[in-house]
Amino acid sequence: MNLSAWLDRAGRSRGDLTAVAYGDSPFQSYRVLARRAAQLAAGFQTRLGLAPGDRVALCMKNRPEYLECFWGALWGGFAATPVNAKLHGKEFAFILEDSGAKLALTTPDLTEVIEAHKPDSVAHVIEVGSADYEALFAGETRPYQPAGPDDLAWLFYTSGTTGRPKGAMITHRNIAAMTLGYLSDIEWIEPGEQILHAAPLSHGSGMYMIPHLCKSGVNIIPESGGFDPAEIASLCARWGAVSMFAAPTMVKRLTEHPGDFDPTTLRTITYGGAPMYVEDAAAAVDRFGPRFAQLFGQGESPMTGTILSKAMIADKRHPDWRYRLGTIGVANSTVECLVADDTGAPSPPGETGEVVIRGDSVVPGYWRNPEATAQALRHGWLYTGDVGTIDAQGFITLKDRSKDMIISGGSNIYPREIEEVLLTHERVAEVSVIGRSDPDWGEIAVAYVVAVGAAPDPGELDALCLANIARFKRPKHYVFVDRLPKSNYGKILKTTLREWDARSAKNPG
């Protein structure tokens, strides 16, 4: 089934409901969004010569027209290829060429860079809001293009922090499974209930646009197009009972926001993209109350792997509450998720292995990359690259990405375990632990620390580690910095941090 059937249904049965809001104001009803998606799909085919299956790149920051562009692509049987709006021109060029996109839709701030870097395969660059864009709506509407469950709907490019990005081929079936997982495990949505898109629509927030459209909810786009705590507080006050997706660093910033923020204007904050440190999660619950859910997933199983539900996070009376806050929860209702060894055999409780997922949300592979597909999809499972353990109750705890594990003197050290301890120090705001090559130990742990006020004495941090973890795990060096390198989604870039460390080791002082 083409997922556009959901939009067609909403346009017919709930056409007067608001589908898209822009800041404080309604922007489009479901009737208008469905009509414009149908017109846009027809325009892509008749005016631009696109055929079903062609890729349509969305090189756009968050803005209300994003939804009609995305759904116009799906309506016509094309594959939407959303691209991170903050990429470098060369990175845009790689994704456009690798995907073979024939059309790039842009926002005004990105038109020039796309024009300058587009490969020959891109026949059309059209700016949203331009005369060329509006001309695409001049024709008649058409029924949505029939699509099979395994047809490509969204070509999602991974962040590429360890090399060139790979295109995960997300199908209509994958997104339908994700939608059912959201409605089952995160929250039920009634018509007219709202989600605020302060995180990029090209990634997780865009995925969560879909269950809200399925249930005729309202998609709110901030006028800033991004994440601003004061704006979010204002929009929540305006709309009330707002849900949103946020990276852990975004939740931390909301928690520390000094302005007024009425917790009752929030319905649900779903956080994911990286685990949240226990201290940060506990502080967020203290500030906003029982309004948080945590997910674990990745582009290869979009937003669907494990779930730490609102009820679990809210249950402070549970004897294992803090322990559970440090986990990624249990398997989502639509998948199996466990910890396995290299043969696919389940690891016993407490033993370290790789987190694996299987179910209808798992993609069939990577775009034109059979080698990467064979590496990720083995024994019927998606191997996520995340190292973790599972307990007897099915709760999974991430240790680290497999590439981030430190092997020192033959012993495995998981940076996250050290980071959790260091973050309990009152003058440690952020920390990231990496491995540094060492002639005697192979690798040693080095902690990069962002301090609150005066930097703590390394001896204090050593004592804190020795009181909580094995001696061999403690960092051999502490490096105090003003900031940590992060992606556009708030993930700490350990690859960049290692580059910093390697340069400083070559040029001490």
FIZAMI-438546 format. One record per residue (C-alpha): residue number from 1; x, y, z; residue in one letter. Coordinates in pm, 1 decimal, decimal comma, always signed. Layout:
<nodes>
NODE   pos         c1         c2         c3   code
NODE   NUM          X          Y          Z      a
...
</nodes>
This chain:
<nodes>
NODE   pos         c1         c2         c3   code
NODE     1       +0,0       +0,0       +0,0      m
NODE     2     +122,9     +347,8      -83,4      n
NODE     3     +135,8     +537,6     +247,1      l
NODE     4      -28,5     +828,0      +65,5      s
NODE     5     -354,1     +639,3     +118,2      a
NODE     6     -342,6     +780,6     +473,4      w
NODE     7     -323,2    +1137,1     +342,2      l
NODE     8     -595,9    +1069,6      +86,0      d
NODE     9     -820,3     +933,0     +361,7      r
NODE    10     -754,2    +1232,6     +587,6      a
NODE    11     -819,5    +1476,6     +304,1      g
NODE    12    -1155,6    +1315,8     +236,2      r
NODE    13    -1281,5    +1236,2     +586,4      s
NODE    14    -1118,6    +1507,0     +799,0      r
NODE    15    -1045,3    +1770,7     +537,5      g
NODE    16    -1120,4    +2070,1     +762,6      d
NODE    17     -870,2    +1967,6    +1032,0      l
NODE    18     -536,4    +2147,7    +1039,8      t
NODE    19     -260,2    +1931,5     +894,3      a
NODE    20      +26,1    +2182,4     +914,4      v
NODE    21      +80,0    +2482,9    +1140,0      a
NODE    22     +353,4    +2742,3    +1104,4      y
NODE    23     +448,0    +2896,5    +1434,1      g
NODE    24     +133,6    +3025,9    +1603,3      d
NODE    25      -97,0    +2989,5    +1302,8      s
NODE    26     -263,7    +2711,3    +1102,4      p
NODE    27     -105,3    +2679,2     +758,5      f
NODE    28     -282,2    +2399,9     +566,2      q
NODE    29     -584,5    +2180,9     +620,4      s
NODE    30     -583,0    +1813,3     +531,7      y
NODE    31     -800,1    +1885,3     +230,8      r
NODE    32     -547,1    +2137,7      +99,2      v
NODE    33     -241,8    +1923,7     +180,7      l
NODE    34     -389,9    +1621,0       +2,1      a
NODE    35     -485,0    +1827,5     -302,3      r
NODE    36     -144,7    +1994,9     -329,8      r
NODE    37      +39,9    +1664,1     -285,8      a
NODE    38     -169,0    +1517,6     -569,4      a
NODE    39     -105,3    +1821,0     -791,6      q
NODE    40     +265,5    +1818,1     -714,0      l
NODE    41     +293,0    +1448,5     -798,1      a
NODE    42     +124,5    +1513,0    -1133,6      a
NODE    43     +352,4    +1809,8    -1197,3      g
NODE    44     +664,0    +1604,0    -1131,3      f
NODE    45     +554,0    +1358,2    -1397,5      q
NODE    46     +397,2    +1577,3    -1667,1      t
NODE    47     +613,0    +1890,5    -1641,6      r
NODE    48     +946,4    +1744,2    -1528,3      l
NODE    49     +932,7    +1398,9    -1684,9      g
NODE    50     +984,5    +1198,5    -1368,0      l
NODE    51     +874,5     +834,3    -1359,5      a
NODE    52     +760,2     +630,3    -1058,0      p
NODE    53    +1064,3     +507,7     -869,3      g
NODE    54    +1272,0     +818,7     -942,4      d
NODE    55    +1431,0     +987,9     -643,6      r
NODE    56    +1323,2    +1336,1     -536,3      v
NODE    57    +1580,9    +1504,6     -312,7      a
NODE    58    +1449,7    +1737,3      -42,0      l
NODE    59    +1738,3    +1975,6      +26,7      c
NODE    60    +1534,4    +2181,1     +267,9      m
NODE    61    +1538,3    +2312,1     +619,7      k
NODE    62    +1222,1    +2272,8     +825,2      n
NODE    63     +937,3    +2476,2     +680,3      r
NODE    64     +565,5    +2407,1     +631,4      p
NODE    65     +597,6    +2326,4     +257,7      e
NODE    66     +821,6    +2035,4     +348,8      y
NODE    67     +517,5    +1816,9     +405,8      l
NODE    68     +361,0    +1876,7      +64,8      e
NODE    69     +699,5    +1807,3      -98,4      c
NODE    70     +746,2    +1480,6      +91,8      f
NODE    71     +391,1    +1360,4      +33,7      w
NODE    72     +394,0    +1477,0     -327,0      g
NODE    73     +690,3    +1249,0     -385,2      a
NODE    74     +520,3     +949,5     -224,3      l
NODE    75     +186,0    +1024,9     -392,3      w
NODE    76     +347,5     +994,2     -734,6      g
NODE    77     +531,7     +672,4     -650,9      g
NODE    78     +867,7     +850,9     -631,2      f
NODE    79    +1121,1     +795,2     -353,9      a
NODE    80    +1168,7    +1090,4     -120,1      a
NODE    81    +1535,0    +1153,0      -42,9      t
NODE    82    +1550,5    +1401,6     +245,3      p
NODE    83    +1896,2    +1553,5     +294,6      v
NODE    84    +2037,2    +1717,9     +605,2      n
NODE    85    +2010,9    +2091,2     +540,4      a
NODE    86    +2338,5    +2168,6     +720,5      k
NODE    87    +2568,6    +1961,6     +500,3      l
NODE    88    +2863,0    +2100,0     +305,9      h
NODE    89    +2817,7    +2145,5      -68,9      g
NODE    90    +3044,7    +1848,8     -142,1      k
NODE    91    +2835,7    +1631,9      +89,0      e
NODE    92    +2519,9    +1739,1      -90,9      f
NODE    93    +2689,4    +1652,4     -419,1      a
NODE    94    +2776,2    +1300,6     -302,7      f
NODE    95    +2420,1    +1219,6     -190,9      i
NODE    96    +2262,0    +1368,9     -502,6      l
NODE    97    +2494,3    +1173,0     -728,0      e
NODE    98    +2479,2     +848,1     -531,8      d
NODE    99    +2098,2     +852,6     -517,1      s
NODE   100    +2065,5     +943,8     -884,0      g
NODE   101    +1806,0    +1205,5     -792,5      a
NODE   102    +1662,8    +1382,5    -1096,2      k
NODE   103    +1499,0    +1661,3     -897,5      l
NODE   104    +1622,6    +1863,8     -599,9      a
NODE   105    +1368,3    +2074,3     -413,7      l
NODE   106    +1535,6    +2350,0     -212,7      t
NODE   107    +1464,3    +2621,7      +37,9      t
NODE   108    +1595,5    +2969,1      -53,7      p
NODE   109    +1896,4    +2941,4     +176,9      d
NODE   110    +2017,6    +2627,8       -4,6      l
NODE   111    +1939,1    +2693,6     -371,1      t
NODE   112    +2273,9    +2852,1     -451,2      e
NODE   113    +2483,7    +2578,4     -291,6      v
NODE   114    +2281,1    +2304,1     -462,2      i
NODE   115    +2311,2    +2473,9     -800,6      e
NODE   116    +2686,8    +2503,0     -750,5      a
NODE   117    +2739,0    +2139,4     -652,6      h
NODE   118    +2467,5    +1940,8     -828,1      k
NODE   119    +2585,2    +1649,3    -1043,3      p
NODE   120    +2472,2    +1599,3    -1402,2      d
NODE   121    +2209,2    +1349,3    -1288,8      s
NODE   122    +2004,5    +1631,3    -1130,8      v
NODE   123    +1798,5    +1768,9    -1417,8      a
NODE   124    +1595,1    +2016,9    -1211,6      h
NODE   125    +1663,5    +2235,4     -907,6      v
NODE   126    +1341,5    +2405,9     -796,0      i
NODE   127    +1314,8    +2643,2     -502,7      e
NODE   128    +1007,9    +2615,4     -283,4      v
NODE   129     +789,8    +2923,2     -320,8      g
NODE   130     +931,4    +3022,6     -659,5      s
NODE   131     +727,5    +3067,0     -976,5      a
NODE   132     +867,9    +2738,6    -1109,1      d
NODE   133     +753,1    +2564,3     -794,4      y
NODE   134     +401,2    +2707,6     -804,8      e
NODE   135     +375,7    +2610,1    -1173,3      a
NODE   136     +392,8    +2246,5    -1066,7      l
NODE   137      +47,6    +2285,5     -906,3      f
NODE   138     -121,5    +2414,9    -1222,2      a
NODE   139     -239,2    +2077,2    -1345,8      g
NODE   140     -517,3    +1850,6    -1232,3      e
NODE   141     -484,3    +1611,5     -941,8      t
NODE   142     -431,9    +1240,4     -992,4      r
NODE   143     -497,9     +938,9     -771,6      p
NODE   144     -193,9     +828,8     -575,4      y
NODE   145      +31,9     +585,0     -756,6      q
NODE   146      -16,7     +221,7     -648,8      p
NODE   147     +284,8      +94,1     -457,3      a
NODE   148     +381,4     -239,5     -310,9      g
NODE   149     +483,1     -273,9      +53,4      p
NODE   150     +845,2     -329,7      -46,3      d
NODE   151     +866,6      -33,5     -284,7      d
NODE   152    +1111,3     +238,8     -186,8      l
NODE   153     +949,6     +530,6       -1,6      a
NODE   154    +1238,2     +711,2     +171,7      w
NODE   155    +1606,2     +687,5      +80,7      l
NODE   156    +1774,9     +774,5     +409,0      f
NODE   157    +2143,4     +861,0     +409,1      y
NODE   158    +2333,9     +775,0     +723,9      t
NODE   159    +2541,2    +1042,6     +892,7      s
NODE   160    +2866,7     +911,4     +750,5      g
NODE   161    +3072,3     +978,0    +1064,1      t
NODE   162    +3291,9     +676,8     +981,5      t
NODE   163    +3306,4     +720,4     +604,8      g
NODE   164    +3080,7     +794,0     +309,5      r
NODE   165    +2708,2     +798,8     +392,7      p
NODE   166    +2507,6     +493,0     +290,3      k
NODE   167    +2152,6     +508,5     +158,8      g
NODE   168    +1921,0     +294,2     +371,8      a
NODE   169    +1628,2     +188,4     +152,6      m
NODE   170    +1321,6     +251,4     +367,8      i
NODE   171    +1009,3      +95,2     +218,6      t
NODE   172     +638,1     +162,2     +265,4      h
NODE   173     +627,0     -154,5     +480,4      r
NODE   174     +911,8      -29,3     +701,7      n
NODE   175     +738,2     +303,1     +768,9      i
NODE   176     +401,3     +136,9     +832,1      a
NODE   177     +565,0      -85,2    +1094,8      a
NODE   178     +731,3     +217,2    +1253,5      m
NODE   179     +394,8     +394,2    +1266,1      t
NODE   180     +229,2     +100,4    +1439,0      l
NODE   181     +517,7      +87,0    +1685,7      g
NODE   182     +468,7     +454,4    +1770,7      y
NODE   183      +95,2     +416,9    +1825,6      l
NODE   184     +144,3     +101,5    +2029,9      s
NODE   185     +440,9     +188,6    +2250,2      d
NODE   186     +487,7     +566,8    +2263,4      i
NODE   187     +143,3     +724,6    +2250,9      e
NODE   188     -196,2     +699,7    +2087,9      w
NODE   189     -288,3     +998,0    +1870,6      i
NODE   190     -636,0    +1143,5    +1838,3      e
NODE   191     -731,3    +1367,6    +1542,7      p
NODE   192     -611,5    +1722,1    +1605,4      g
NODE   193     -336,4    +1630,4    +1852,8      e
NODE   194       -5,4    +1798,8    +1781,8      q
NODE   195     +361,0    +1730,5    +1721,6      i
NODE   196     +622,2    +2007,1    +1712,3      l
NODE   197     +911,0    +1963,9    +1468,0      h
NODE   198    +1209,0    +2135,6    +1630,0      a
NODE   199    +1442,3    +1855,3    +1517,3      a
NODE   200    +1522,5    +1808,4    +1145,7      p
NODE   201    +1240,3    +1672,9     +930,7      l
NODE   202    +1508,6    +1501,1     +723,9      s
NODE   203    +1558,4    +1255,0    +1009,2      h
NODE   204    +1366,5    +1133,4    +1314,7      g
NODE   205    +1119,8    +1417,7    +1347,2      s
NODE   206    +1020,4    +1363,9     +984,1      g
NODE   207     +954,8     +999,3    +1059,6      m
NODE   208     +723,3    +1099,8    +1342,9      y
NODE   209     +538,1    +1332,6    +1108,4      m
NODE   210     +393,0    +1014,1     +957,1      i
NODE   211     +200,9     +859,1    +1250,6      p
NODE   212      +56,8    +1203,4    +1324,2      h
NODE   213      -59,5    +1233,1     +963,4      l
NODE   214     -195,6     +877,3     +978,6      c
NODE   215     -417,5     +982,5    +1269,5      k
NODE   216     -498,2    +1331,9    +1133,9      s
NODE   217     -280,3    +1517,3    +1381,9      g
NODE   218     -128,3    +1864,6    +1350,4      v
NODE   219     +235,4    +1906,1    +1242,6      n
NODE   220     +375,0    +2232,2    +1386,3      i
NODE   221     +679,7    +2390,1    +1219,6      i
NODE   222     +860,3    +2656,1    +1427,7      p
NODE   223     +919,7    +2980,4    +1241,1      e
NODE   224    +1291,1    +2953,7    +1325,3      s
NODE   225    +1299,4    +2622,5    +1140,1      g
NODE   226    +1496,0    +2463,8    +1422,5      g
NODE   227    +1554,6    +2421,4    +1793,2      f
NODE   228    +1516,9    +2720,1    +2022,4      d
NODE   229    +1406,0    +2651,4    +2382,1      p
NODE   230    +1230,6    +2986,6    +2424,3      a
NODE   231    +1040,0    +2940,9    +2098,5      e
NODE   232     +945,0    +2586,1    +2191,9      i
NODE   233     +812,2    +2702,1    +2529,7      a
NODE   234     +607,4    +2972,1    +2356,8      s
NODE   235     +465,0    +2733,2    +2096,2      l
NODE   236     +375,9    +2476,9    +2360,4      c
NODE   237     +190,8    +2750,0    +2551,0      a
NODE   238       +8,9    +2847,0    +2231,0      r
NODE   239      -95,4    +2498,2    +2120,6      w
NODE   240      -95,0    +2294,1    +2441,9      g
NODE   241      -42,6    +1918,4    +2486,9      a
NODE   242     +237,3    +1918,3    +2229,3      v
NODE   243     +450,7    +1613,0    +2153,4      s
NODE   244     +797,0    +1630,5    +2001,0      m
NODE   245    +1102,3    +1426,7    +1915,4      f
NODE   246    +1434,9    +1543,7    +2055,7      a
NODE   247    +1794,1    +1431,3    +2073,8      a
NODE   248    +1926,0    +1392,0    +2431,6      p
NODE   249    +2126,4    +1714,9    +2405,2      t
NODE   250    +1806,5    +1898,7    +2312,3      m
NODE   251    +1629,4    +1757,7    +2617,8      v
NODE   252    +1920,4    +1871,1    +2833,3      k
NODE   253    +1893,9    +2224,9    +2692,2      r
NODE   254    +1518,7    +2233,6    +2753,6      l
NODE   255    +1573,9    +2115,0    +3110,2      t
NODE   256    +1831,2    +2388,1    +3171,5      e
NODE   257    +1627,5    +2660,6    +2997,1      h
NODE   258    +1598,3    +2944,1    +3250,8      p
NODE   259    +1271,5    +3087,2    +3118,3      g
NODE   260     +914,8    +2990,4    +3199,2      d
NODE   261     +807,5    +2656,8    +3055,7      f
NODE   262     +478,8    +2514,8    +3180,0      d
NODE   263     +522,0    +2134,1    +3188,6      p
NODE   264     +150,4    +2080,7    +3136,2      t
NODE   265     +180,9    +2220,9    +2781,6      t
NODE   266     +390,6    +1917,6    +2690,6      l
NODE   267     +233,2    +1582,6    +2618,8      r
NODE   268     +530,5    +1365,0    +2523,8      t
NODE   269     +897,2    +1416,5    +2448,7      i
NODE   270    +1041,5    +1112,1    +2277,4      t
NODE   271    +1417,7    +1115,3    +2290,0      y
NODE   272    +1656,5     +903,0    +2087,6      g
NODE   273    +1946,5     +913,1    +1847,4      g
NODE   274    +2179,9     +839,9    +2137,9      a
NODE   275    +2127,7     +716,6    +2494,0      p
NODE   276    +2065,2     +983,2    +2755,2      m
NODE   277    +2289,4     +986,8    +3057,9      y
NODE   278    +2107,7     +888,0    +3376,0      v
NODE   279    +2173,2    +1218,9    +3551,3      e
NODE   280    +2032,2    +1413,5    +3255,4      d
NODE   281    +1725,6    +1189,5    +3229,3      a
NODE   282    +1650,9    +1218,6    +3600,5      a
NODE   283    +1686,7    +1598,2    +3585,4      a
NODE   284    +1446,8    +1615,0    +3289,1      a
NODE   285    +1184,4    +1410,2    +3474,9      v
NODE   286    +1225,3    +1634,0    +3778,7      d
NODE   287    +1169,1    +1945,1    +3563,8      r
NODE   288     +886,3    +1829,2    +3337,7      f
NODE   289     +731,3    +1526,2    +3504,1      g
NODE   290     +603,3    +1202,4    +3344,8      p
NODE   291     +628,3    +1316,5    +2983,5      r
NODE   292     +924,4    +1123,7    +2844,3      f
NODE   293     +968,5     +811,0    +2634,8      a
NODE   294    +1296,9     +679,6    +2499,6      q
NODE   295    +1344,8     +492,6    +2174,0      l
NODE   296    +1637,5     +312,1    +2021,4      f
NODE   297    +1649,1     +268,6    +1646,7      g
NODE   298    +1850,9     +374,6    +1345,6      q
NODE   299    +1796,1     +453,4     +980,9      g
NODE   300    +1813,7      +84,1     +900,8      e
NODE   301    +1517,6      +20,2    +1134,7      s
NODE   302    +1368,9     +367,6    +1150,7      p
NODE   303    +1278,1     +479,5    +1502,8      m
NODE   304    +1203,9     +116,7    +1587,1      t
NODE   305    +1416,7     -114,6    +1800,9      g
NODE   306    +1355,2      -74,9    +2171,9      t
NODE   307    +1129,5     +138,6    +2387,8      i
NODE   308    +1156,5     +272,0    +2741,9      l
NODE   309     +798,4     +378,3    +2784,9      s
NODE   310     +655,1     +684,3    +2955,9      k
NODE   311     +522,8     +464,2    +3232,9      a
NODE   312     +864,0     +309,1    +3297,8      m
NODE   313    +1043,7     +643,5    +3299,6      i
NODE   314     +778,2     +796,6    +3526,8      a
NODE   315     +781,5     +513,9    +3781,9      d
NODE   316    +1026,4     +656,5    +4036,0      k
NODE   317     +899,6     +414,9    +4300,9      r
NODE   318    +1029,0     +113,7    +4112,4      h
NODE   319    +1338,2      -22,3    +4290,0      p
NODE   320    +1524,1      -40,8    +3956,3      d
NODE   321    +1416,8     +303,7    +3834,4      w
NODE   322    +1764,4     +457,5    +3799,8      r
NODE   323    +1902,2     +138,3    +3650,9      y
NODE   324    +1624,5     +135,2    +3391,3      r
NODE   325    +1690,1     +500,8    +3305,3      l
NODE   326    +2036,9     +388,9    +3198,6      g
NODE   327    +1898,1     +126,1    +2959,9      t
NODE   328    +1734,1     +161,3    +2620,7      i
NODE   329    +1436,5      -40,2    +2740,2      g
NODE   330    +1282,4     -351,9    +2590,1      v
NODE   331    +1197,3     -459,1    +2237,1      a
NODE   332     +941,9     -247,7    +2052,4      n
NODE   333     +611,2     -429,3    +1999,7      s
NODE   334     +670,1     -460,4    +1623,4      t
NODE   335    +1018,2     -619,2    +1631,0      v
NODE   336    +1245,9     -862,3    +1803,7      e
NODE   337    +1550,2     -695,6    +1955,1      c
NODE   338    +1819,3     -874,2    +2150,5      l
NODE   339    +2193,2     -904,0    +2205,6      v
NODE   340    +2374,5    -1163,4    +1992,8      a
NODE   341    +2717,6    -1293,3    +1905,3      d
NODE   342    +2871,4    -1298,5    +1557,5      d
NODE   343    +2680,9    -1615,7    +1464,3      t
NODE   344    +2340,7    -1471,6    +1551,0      g
NODE   345    +2309,4    -1675,6    +1870,7      a
NODE   346    +2151,3    -1484,4    +2163,4      p
NODE   347    +2401,0    -1376,5    +2427,4      s
NODE   348    +2320,3    -1487,9    +2784,2      p
NODE   349    +2201,3    -1218,4    +3026,3      p
NODE   350    +2486,9     -995,0    +3131,3      g
NODE   351    +2722,9    -1095,6    +2851,5      e
NODE   352    +2832,5     -837,4    +2600,0      t
NODE   353    +2732,6     -870,4    +2236,6      g
NODE   354    +2593,2     -670,0    +1947,4      e
NODE   355    +2238,2     -536,0    +1953,7      v
NODE   356    +2041,1     -693,5    +1668,2      v
NODE   357    +1690,0     -628,0    +1533,5      i
NODE   358    +1451,6     -812,2    +1304,6      r
NODE   359    +1099,0     -732,8    +1196,3      g
NODE   360     +901,2     -543,9     +936,0      d
NODE   361    +1074,5     -215,3    +1016,6      s
NODE   362    +1416,9     -343,4     +906,0      v
NODE   363    +1520,4     -218,0     +562,6      v
NODE   364    +1604,8     -462,9     +282,0      p
NODE   365    +1950,5     -311,0     +242,1      g
NODE   366    +2158,2      -16,0     +127,2      y
NODE   367    +2115,1     +161,9     -204,7      w
NODE   368    +2351,9      +13,5     -463,0      r
NODE   369    +2584,3     -113,6     -189,0      n
NODE   370    +2566,9     -492,3     -162,9      p
NODE   371    +2885,9     -514,0      +44,3      e
NODE   372    +2747,0     -290,5     +318,4      a
NODE   373    +2413,7     -474,5     +300,6      t
NODE   374    +2583,2     -810,0     +353,1      a
NODE   375    +2776,7     -671,3     +649,8      q
NODE   376    +2470,9     -524,0     +824,4      a
NODE   377    +2209,7     -792,7     +746,9      l
NODE   378    +2328,9    -1131,8     +869,4      r
NODE   379    +2160,1    -1447,4     +997,4      h
NODE   380    +1822,0    -1283,2     +945,4      g
NODE   381    +1909,4     -992,0    +1177,3      w
NODE   382    +2013,1     -630,1    +1139,9      l
NODE   383    +2346,9     -591,1    +1317,3      y
NODE   384    +2330,5     -236,7    +1454,3      t
NODE   385    +2697,5     -184,1    +1539,4      g
NODE   386    +2598,7     -107,9    +1899,9      d
NODE   387    +2752,2     -314,3    +2178,9      v
NODE   388    +2536,1     -394,0    +2478,5      g
NODE   389    +2403,9     -640,2    +2733,2      t
NODE   390    +2055,3     -771,6    +2805,0      i
NODE   391    +1918,8     -866,4    +3145,5      d
NODE   392    +1676,0    -1140,2    +3242,7      a
NODE   393    +1381,7     -897,6    +3211,5      q
NODE   394    +1473,8     -805,2    +2853,4      g
NODE   395    +1614,4     -457,0    +2924,9      f
NODE   396    +1908,6     -372,9    +2702,0      i
NODE   397    +2195,4     -151,7    +2813,9      t
NODE   398    +2419,5       +0,7    +2549,5      l
NODE   399    +2788,7       +0,5    +2623,6      k
NODE   400    +2905,4     +183,9    +2312,4      d
NODE   401    +2931,6     +166,7    +1939,9      r
NODE   402    +3155,6     -128,7    +1858,5      s
NODE   403    +3407,8     +108,9    +1699,4      k
NODE   404    +3421,9     +318,6    +2019,4      d
NODE   405    +3520,8      +34,7    +2252,0      m
NODE   406    +3869,5      +75,4    +2400,8      i
NODE   407    +4095,1     -227,0    +2439,4      i
NODE   408    +4359,8     -150,3    +2700,2      s
NODE   409    +4604,8     -417,8    +2810,2      g
NODE   410    +4372,9     -681,7    +2666,7      g
NODE   411    +4069,7     -559,6    +2863,8      s
NODE   412    +3758,5     -403,0    +2711,2      n
NODE   413    +3666,8      -55,7    +2832,0      i
NODE   414    +3331,8      +97,7    +2738,3      y
NODE   415    +3352,3     +479,8    +2737,4      p
NODE   416    +2988,6     +528,0    +2830,6      r
NODE   417    +3046,3     +357,0    +3165,5      e
NODE   418    +3318,4     +609,7    +3252,6      i
NODE   419    +3114,9     +901,9    +3119,1      e
NODE   420    +2819,6     +812,9    +3340,9      e
NODE   421    +3044,2     +826,8    +3648,5      v
NODE   422    +3217,4    +1153,3    +3557,6      l
NODE   423    +2885,9    +1325,9    +3491,1      l
NODE   424    +2789,8    +1281,3    +3855,7      t
NODE   425    +3056,1    +1541,2    +3944,9      h
NODE   426    +2889,0    +1876,7    +4004,9      e
NODE   427    +3139,3    +2066,7    +3789,4      r
NODE   428    +3126,8    +1835,9    +3486,7      v
NODE   429    +2877,9    +1959,8    +3226,2      a
NODE   430    +2969,3    +1726,1    +2940,9      e
NODE   431    +3225,2    +1454,0    +2886,9      v
NODE   432    +3335,3    +1218,6    +2613,6      s
NODE   433    +3587,5     +938,7    +2656,2      v
NODE   434    +3796,5     +806,5    +2367,4      i
NODE   435    +4085,3     +568,2    +2319,7      g
NODE   436    +4437,4     +693,4    +2247,4      r
NODE   437    +4708,0     +467,0    +2103,1      s
NODE   438    +4968,8     +370,6    +2361,5      d
NODE   439    +5289,5     +165,1    +2309,1      p
NODE   440    +5252,9      -20,3    +2640,0      d
NODE   441    +4876,7      -70,9    +2672,8      w
NODE   442    +4762,4      -66,3    +2311,7      g
NODE   443    +4507,4     +201,4    +2402,4      e
NODE   444    +4441,4     +420,2    +2702,3      i
NODE   445    +4124,4     +606,1    +2798,2      a
NODE   446    +4128,7     +985,0    +2763,9      v
NODE   447    +3841,1    +1199,1    +2893,3      a
NODE   448    +3751,4    +1525,9    +2723,5      y
NODE   449    +3560,3    +1737,9    +2973,9      v
NODE   450    +3350,3    +2053,3    +2949,2      v
NODE   451    +3343,5    +2204,9    +3296,9      a
NODE   452    +3087,9    +2415,4    +3481,0      v
NODE   453    +3283,9    +2711,1    +3611,6      g
NODE   454    +3634,6    +2624,7    +3729,5      a
NODE   455    +3761,5    +2292,0    +3601,5      a
NODE   456    +3772,3    +2022,9    +3870,0      p
NODE   457    +4108,8    +1886,8    +3974,6      d
NODE   458    +4194,5    +1567,4    +3783,3      p
NODE   459    +4262,4    +1403,8    +4118,4      g
NODE   460    +3900,0    +1458,0    +4215,3      e
NODE   461    +3786,6    +1292,3    +3895,1      l
NODE   462    +4026,1    +1004,1    +3948,5      d
NODE   463    +3890,8     +952,2    +4298,8      a
NODE   464    +3534,8     +958,6    +4167,6      l
NODE   465    +3617,9     +691,0    +3910,8      c
NODE   466    +3804,0     +474,1    +4161,7      l
NODE   467    +3501,9     +486,3    +4391,4      a
NODE   468    +3268,9     +359,1    +4120,4      n
NODE   469    +3450,5     +154,6    +3853,7      i
NODE   470    +3750,3      -75,3    +3822,8      a
NODE   471    +4091,4      +92,3    +3839,6      r
NODE   472    +4192,5      -10,9    +3487,7      f
NODE   473    +3892,4     +172,1    +3341,4      k
NODE   474    +3971,5     +516,8    +3475,1      r
NODE   475    +4102,4     +772,9    +3224,5      p
NODE   476    +4478,3     +818,0    +3210,3      k
NODE   477    +4435,2    +1179,0    +3101,0      h
NODE   478    +4173,8    +1452,8    +3139,2      y
NODE   479    +4154,0    +1723,8    +2874,1      v
NODE   480    +3941,2    +2029,4    +2951,4      f
NODE   481    +3777,1    +2197,4    +2651,6      v
NODE   482    +3520,9    +2470,4    +2595,3      d
NODE   483    +3302,7    +2248,4    +2377,2      r
NODE   484    +3275,4    +1899,8    +2232,1      l
NODE   485    +3238,3    +1843,0    +1856,4      p
NODE   486    +2880,5    +1752,9    +1769,6      k
NODE   487    +2671,6    +1665,9    +1467,2      s
NODE   488    +2374,7    +1873,6    +1359,5      n
NODE   489    +2157,8    +1643,1    +1571,1      y
NODE   490    +2357,6    +1687,7    +1891,0      g
NODE   491    +2556,5    +1363,6    +1879,1      k
NODE   492    +2911,6    +1392,8    +2005,8      i
NODE   493    +3144,0    +1315,0    +1714,4      l
NODE   494    +3404,3    +1084,2    +1859,0      k
NODE   495    +3568,8    +1052,7    +1519,1      t
NODE   496    +3637,6    +1427,3    +1525,4      t
NODE   497    +3746,4    +1407,5    +1887,9      l
NODE   498    +4000,3    +1140,2    +1797,6      r
NODE   499    +4133,3    +1368,6    +1525,3      e
NODE   500    +4169,3    +1648,6    +1779,9      w
NODE   501    +4349,2    +1413,7    +2013,6      d
NODE   502    +4583,7    +1283,7    +1744,7      a
NODE   503    +4682,4    +1639,7    +1648,6      r
NODE   504    +4744,7    +1740,9    +2008,8      s
NODE   505    +4956,0    +1429,8    +2064,7      a
NODE   506    +5174,2    +1523,6    +1765,4      k
NODE   507    +5194,0    +1886,5    +1872,9      n
NODE   508    +5190,1    +1891,5    +2254,0      p
NODE   509    +5144,6    +2236,9    +2398,0      g
</nodes>
